[in-house]
Amino acid sequence: MAAQVEALKLTERQRSGRAINAVAELLRSKLSVPNIYLQPPPALIAADVLAVDRAGAGDLHAVEIQLPDKFSKSFASKRLTQNETELSADQTKAQREAIKNAHRHFMSMPAHFRYLAIPVAYFDALQFDLARLGIFAQDGIGRLGVILIDESGGDLPRASLSLHPERFRVDPAKLKAIETKLLAKSRPDIEVRI
């Protein structure tokens, strides 16, 4: 019972930090000797987690985390029951625009593999929106991956890979900026020591 009360007292920032750690742990276990950067500088890459495979010499894996508070404001389509009031035309238009902007952001991250991390409860609603907007790159090279975050219970959040990503093309200039300004100058927040 104390764990449930404590879970209710978490701020959005604390929940986001716990989700970042869960995603970082998932990537650490899935990749070969990853270097992981938690909330790297947004001027280089606007991602919550950036993992660089093969001790910093491999592919870039970028994850954007959308938790319920942030998620419901920007990306989720609200599913209404018959007893609820329908969204106004202005709200629907604003919501569609927010979904398009978020989708554009996910698809333009300068990383070889791109992921959207969401709560398990929002996966059904997201499937509809992603099917409509597309999870594949415009040129057909690359597919957005989906990571599900389970915050249920008083334990640590768990992250699991639901939809495997496929390799995207990356703009060489953006890749070079990340390599020279982040990877060469900053130590990762999490690294595997060999």
N, C-alpha and C positions, 0 to 999 in steps of 0.2 A: 504494500500500500504506500509506503514511503517513497518508493521508486516512481510510482504513478504521480504522486503529488509533485515530486521533483521534476518529472518530465513536463508537467504543466507549467512550471515556473521558468523553463528555458526561454531565453530570448531568441529572436530570429537569428541573431549573430551566432549564438551558441549552437543552435540547431544546424546552421550552415557550416560551422566549424566541424561539428561531428560528422556531417555528411561528407565534407571534404576528406576527413580522415578515413572514412569508410571507402570512398572511391579510390583514394591513394593506396589503401591496403589491397583492394581488388587489382589495381594495375601492377602493384609490386608483385603480387602472386602470379599474374598472367604473363608478364613480360620477362625477357631475359636480361638480368642485371640492369634494371632501370634507374635513372636519375629522375627524381620527382620534385617538381617545383610547385609549391602551394601558393595560389594566387599570384602568378607572375605579373610583372608590370603590364598594365592594360595597354600602354602605348605600343608594346611589342605584340602581345597576343591577349585578347580579352577572354580568358578562360579561368575557371576556378582551380583546375589542376592541369599541369602540363607534365607529361612523363616522356622522357627521352630514352629509348631502348638502347641496349648494348653499351652501358656505361657512358651515355651521352653522345655516342657516335652513330646511333641508329635513327629509326623513325620517330617522329613527333606524334604523340597521342594527346589531344586536347579535349578536356571535358568541361562542359557548362552545366552547372547544377541548378535546377529549378525546384525549390521546395514549395510546399503548399501556399504560404503567404505570398512569396514572390511569383510563384507559378500561376496562382489564380488571378493575379493582376495582369500578367503579361501573355500567357500562352494557352491556358486551358479554355476549352469551350464549355460553358456551363450547361449542363444537362438539366432541363426543367421538367418537373412532373406536371400533371394536369392541374394540380392544386396551386402551383406557383404562378406568379405573374410573368408573362413573356417579357423579354428584354425590349427596350425601346429601340427604334430604328437607329438612333444616334449611338446607343450603347453597343448594339450589334456591329455597326460600322467601325466604331473605335476598337472593339475586341478583334475584329477581323484584321484591322490594320496592325494591331499589336502582335497578332499571330504571324502576319507576313514579315514584320520587322525582326521578330525573334528568329524566325526560320532563316531569313537572309543572313543574320548574324551567325547562326550555327553553320550554315553552308559556306561562309566566307572565311572562317578561321584558318590561318596559315599553318595547317598541320596535316600530316599524311593520313592520320586516322582521327575522326571527329566523333564525339559522343555527346548525347544529351542524357543527363541523369535526372530522373524524376521519381517521385514517390510511387509506390506500387499502386496506390488507390487511383492515380490519375492515368494509368496506362491505357485503359479502355477509351477514355475521352481523347487522349493524344493520338491513338491509332487512327481515328477518323480524320483529325487535322493533318497529320503527317501524310496520310494517304492522299488527301486533297492537294497538299502543297508539294509532296514528293520528298523522298528520302535519298534519291539519287542526284548526283551532280548534273548540271545542265548538259555537259558534254558526255555523260554516261560513265565517266570514270570517277568512282567514289560513291559510297553509301554511308549515310549517317548511322552510327551505332546508338543503341539505347541501353542505359544502365538503370536498373530499378533499385530504389532505396527503400528498405523496409525499416521503418521507425517504430514498429509495434513492440510493445513490451518495454520493460525498464532497462533492458540491456542496451549495448551499443548498437547503432544502426548497422544494418548489413546491406552491402551493395552486391548485386548480381547482374551479369551481362545477359540481357534479354534478346537483343538484336545485334549480331556481330557487324562491325563496320567493314567497309572495303576501302582500299587505298584511294585517296584523292590526289589530284595534281596539286602542287604547291608552287606559288609564284617564287622564282629563285631569288628575287630581290628581298622579299619578305622573309624567306628562309635564311638568307645571309644575315639580315638584321638580327634575327633571333639568335643565330649562331655566334655572331660577334659581340652583341650587346648583352646577351643573357648567359648563354652556355659557356662562353669563354671567360666571362668576368665574375660570375656568381656561382657559389657553391649551391648544390641542390639542398632542399629541405630534408629529403629522404634519399639516401643512397645505400646501395648494397656494397659492403666492403668485402673485397676478395682477398 
